[in-house]
Amino acid sequence: MSGWGFYRRDVIVKNNIKFIAGLHHQDIVWTTEFMFNALRARYTEQSLYKYYLHNTSVSRLHRQGNKNLNYQRHYIKITRLLEKLNRNYADKITIYPEFHQQITYEALRVCHAVRKEPDILTRQRMIAEIFTSGMYKRLITNVRSVKVGYQALLWSFRLWQWRDKTRSHHRITRSAFNLR
Protein backbone atom coordinates (compact mmCIF):
# COMPACT_ATOMS: atom_id res chain seq x y z
CA MET A 1 0.00 0.00 0.00
CA SER A 2 2.91 2.31 -0.43
CA GLY A 3 3.12 4.94 -3.08
CA TRP A 4 4.41 8.31 -3.96
CA GLY A 5 2.48 10.84 -1.98
CA PHE A 6 2.57 14.00 -0.01
CA TYR A 7 2.14 13.69 3.72
CA ARG A 8 1.12 16.42 6.11
CA ARG A 9 3.78 16.90 8.76
CA ASP A 10 1.24 17.95 11.39
CA VAL A 11 -0.59 14.60 10.99
CA ILE A 12 2.70 12.73 11.39
CA VAL A 13 3.74 14.68 14.50
CA LYS A 14 0.27 14.75 16.11
CA ASN A 15 -0.15 10.97 15.80
CA ASN A 16 3.49 10.14 16.51
CA ILE A 17 3.84 8.10 13.31
CA LYS A 18 7.36 6.72 13.02
CA PHE A 19 9.26 4.20 10.99
CA ILE A 20 10.14 0.98 12.78
CA ALA A 21 13.90 0.76 13.18
CA GLY A 22 15.51 -2.17 11.41
CA LEU A 23 12.37 -3.30 9.57
CA HIS A 24 12.66 -3.76 5.80
CA HIS A 25 9.88 -2.15 3.75
CA GLN A 26 8.94 0.17 6.60
CA ASP A 27 6.80 2.20 4.21
CA ILE A 28 4.11 -0.52 4.15
CA VAL A 29 3.23 -0.13 7.83
CA TRP A 30 4.01 3.60 7.93
CA THR A 31 1.77 4.48 4.97
CA THR A 32 -1.08 2.38 6.37
CA GLU A 33 -0.90 4.11 9.74
CA PHE A 34 -0.73 7.51 8.07
CA MET A 35 -3.84 6.74 6.01
CA PHE A 36 -5.67 5.62 9.14
CA ASN A 37 -4.96 9.04 10.68
CA ALA A 38 -5.52 11.22 7.62
CA LEU A 39 -8.75 13.17 7.38
CA ARG A 40 -8.90 12.59 3.63
CA ALA A 41 -7.36 9.56 2.00
CA ARG A 42 -8.35 7.38 -0.89
CA TYR A 43 -7.56 3.72 -1.30
CA THR A 44 -7.93 2.22 -4.76
CA GLU A 45 -7.11 -1.09 -6.41
CA GLN A 46 -6.51 0.74 -9.68
CA SER A 47 -2.86 1.19 -10.63
CA LEU A 48 -2.13 4.87 -10.96
CA TYR A 49 1.50 4.50 -11.98
CA LYS A 50 4.06 1.84 -12.78
CA TYR A 51 6.72 1.41 -10.13
CA TYR A 52 10.14 0.93 -11.67
CA LEU A 53 12.66 -1.28 -9.89
CA HIS A 54 16.19 -0.76 -11.15
CA ASN A 55 18.53 -3.73 -11.43
CA THR A 56 20.47 -2.87 -8.26
CA SER A 57 17.36 -2.39 -6.10
CA VAL A 58 17.33 -4.16 -2.73
CA SER A 59 13.96 -5.63 -3.72
CA ARG A 60 15.57 -7.46 -6.66
CA LEU A 61 18.30 -9.19 -4.68
CA HIS A 62 18.19 -12.96 -4.94
CA ARG A 63 18.39 -14.26 -1.40
CA GLN A 64 18.89 -17.87 -0.45
CA GLY A 65 19.43 -19.75 2.76
CA ASN A 66 19.62 -17.78 6.00
CA LYS A 67 19.56 -14.42 4.19
CA ASN A 68 16.22 -15.35 2.67
CA LEU A 69 14.93 -16.64 6.02
CA ASN A 70 15.90 -13.40 7.77
CA TYR A 71 14.36 -11.32 4.98
CA GLN A 72 11.06 -13.22 5.14
CA ARG A 73 10.92 -12.63 8.90
CA HIS A 74 10.45 -8.94 8.06
CA TYR A 75 7.35 -9.75 6.00
CA ILE A 76 6.04 -12.03 8.73
CA LYS A 77 6.45 -9.13 11.17
CA ILE A 78 4.74 -6.77 8.70
CA THR A 79 1.66 -9.03 8.63
CA ARG A 80 1.55 -8.96 12.43
CA LEU A 81 1.94 -5.17 12.56
CA LEU A 82 -0.73 -4.59 9.91
CA GLU A 83 -3.16 -6.81 11.79
CA LYS A 84 -2.39 -4.91 15.00
CA LEU A 85 -3.08 -1.60 13.21
CA ASN A 86 -6.42 -2.91 11.96
CA ARG A 87 -7.35 -3.94 15.51
CA ASN A 88 -6.18 -0.68 17.09
CA TYR A 89 -8.05 1.53 14.63
CA ALA A 90 -11.21 -0.59 14.30
CA ASP A 91 -13.16 1.61 16.71
CA LYS A 92 -11.90 4.87 15.14
CA ILE A 93 -12.28 4.33 11.38
CA THR A 94 -13.95 2.01 8.93
CA ILE A 95 -11.63 -0.91 8.25
CA TYR A 96 -12.28 -1.64 4.59
CA PRO A 97 -11.81 -5.14 3.15
CA GLU A 98 -8.68 -3.97 1.32
CA PHE A 99 -6.95 -3.32 4.66
CA HIS A 100 -7.50 -6.93 5.68
CA GLN A 101 -6.59 -8.25 2.26
CA GLN A 102 -3.28 -6.39 2.33
CA ILE A 103 -2.25 -8.68 5.19
CA THR A 104 -3.04 -11.69 3.04
CA TYR A 105 -1.03 -10.25 0.13
CA GLU A 106 2.03 -9.76 2.34
CA ALA A 107 1.63 -13.30 3.71
CA LEU A 108 1.43 -14.68 0.17
CA ARG A 109 4.81 -13.04 -0.57
CA VAL A 110 6.33 -15.22 2.13
CA CYS A 111 4.61 -18.29 0.69
CA HIS A 112 6.11 -17.62 -2.73
CA ALA A 113 9.53 -17.20 -1.13
CA VAL A 114 9.13 -20.64 0.48
CA ARG A 115 8.45 -22.16 -2.92
CA LYS A 116 11.51 -20.51 -4.47
CA GLU A 117 13.91 -21.45 -1.64
CA PRO A 118 16.29 -24.17 -2.92
CA ASP A 119 17.66 -25.21 0.49
CA ILE A 120 15.37 -27.82 2.06
CA LEU A 121 16.38 -27.02 5.66
CA THR A 122 15.79 -23.29 5.19
CA ARG A 123 12.45 -24.03 3.54
CA GLN A 124 11.43 -26.12 6.56
CA ARG A 125 12.48 -23.34 8.92
CA MET A 126 10.45 -20.80 6.93
CA ILE A 127 7.38 -23.04 7.01
CA ALA A 128 7.85 -23.61 10.75
CA GLU A 129 8.04 -19.86 11.37
CA ILE A 130 4.90 -19.30 9.32
CA PHE A 131 3.02 -21.64 11.67
CA THR A 132 4.75 -20.55 14.90
CA SER A 133 4.34 -16.81 14.28
CA GLY A 134 0.63 -17.11 13.54
CA MET A 135 1.07 -15.85 9.98
CA TYR A 136 -0.70 -18.99 8.80
CA LYS A 137 -3.87 -17.84 10.58
CA ARG A 138 -3.45 -14.24 9.39
CA LEU A 139 -3.18 -15.53 5.82
CA ILE A 140 -6.62 -17.15 6.07
CA THR A 141 -8.54 -14.84 8.41
CA ASN A 142 -7.87 -11.67 6.39
CA VAL A 143 -9.12 -12.98 3.04
CA ARG A 144 -11.85 -10.76 1.58
CA SER A 145 -12.25 -12.00 -2.01
CA VAL A 146 -12.83 -15.31 -3.74
CA LYS A 147 -9.68 -15.09 -5.89
CA VAL A 148 -7.37 -14.35 -2.97
CA GLY A 149 -9.25 -16.87 -0.84
CA TYR A 150 -8.48 -19.56 -3.38
CA GLN A 151 -4.78 -18.62 -3.35
CA ALA A 152 -4.68 -18.58 0.45
CA LEU A 153 -6.33 -22.00 0.71
CA LEU A 154 -4.03 -23.41 -1.96
CA TRP A 155 -0.97 -22.13 -0.11
CA SER A 156 -2.31 -23.37 3.21
CA PHE A 157 -2.62 -26.85 1.74
CA ARG A 158 0.88 -26.66 0.21
CA LEU A 159 2.50 -25.46 3.42
CA TRP A 160 0.74 -28.17 5.40
CA GLN A 161 1.98 -30.78 2.90
CA TRP A 162 5.56 -29.43 2.75
CA ARG A 163 6.08 -29.06 6.50
CA ASP A 164 8.52 -31.32 8.31
CA LYS A 165 6.27 -33.98 9.79
CA THR A 166 9.02 -35.54 11.91
CA ARG A 167 9.33 -32.59 14.32
CA SER A 168 6.97 -29.94 15.63
CA HIS A 169 7.11 -26.49 14.02
CA HIS A 170 8.05 -25.04 17.42
CA ARG A 171 11.12 -27.27 17.61
CA ILE A 172 12.19 -26.40 14.05
CA THR A 173 11.82 -22.68 14.79
CA ARG A 174 13.86 -23.01 17.97
CA SER A 175 16.63 -24.71 15.98
CA ALA A 176 16.55 -21.84 13.48
CA PHE A 177 17.43 -19.49 16.34
CA ASN A 178 19.85 -22.03 17.85
CA LEU A 179 17.79 -22.21 21.05
CA ARG A 180 17.71 -25.31 23.21
Secondary structure, 3 states (H helix, E strand, C coil): CCCCCCCCHHHHHHCCCCCCCCCCCHHHHHHHHHHHHCCCCCCCCCCCCCCCCCCCCHHHCCCCCHHHHHHHHHHHHHHHHHHHHHHHHCCCCCCCHHHHHHHHHHHHHHHHHHHHCCCHHHHHHHHHHHHHCCHHHHHHHCCCCHHHHHHHHHHHHHHHHHCCCCCCHHHHHHHHCCCC
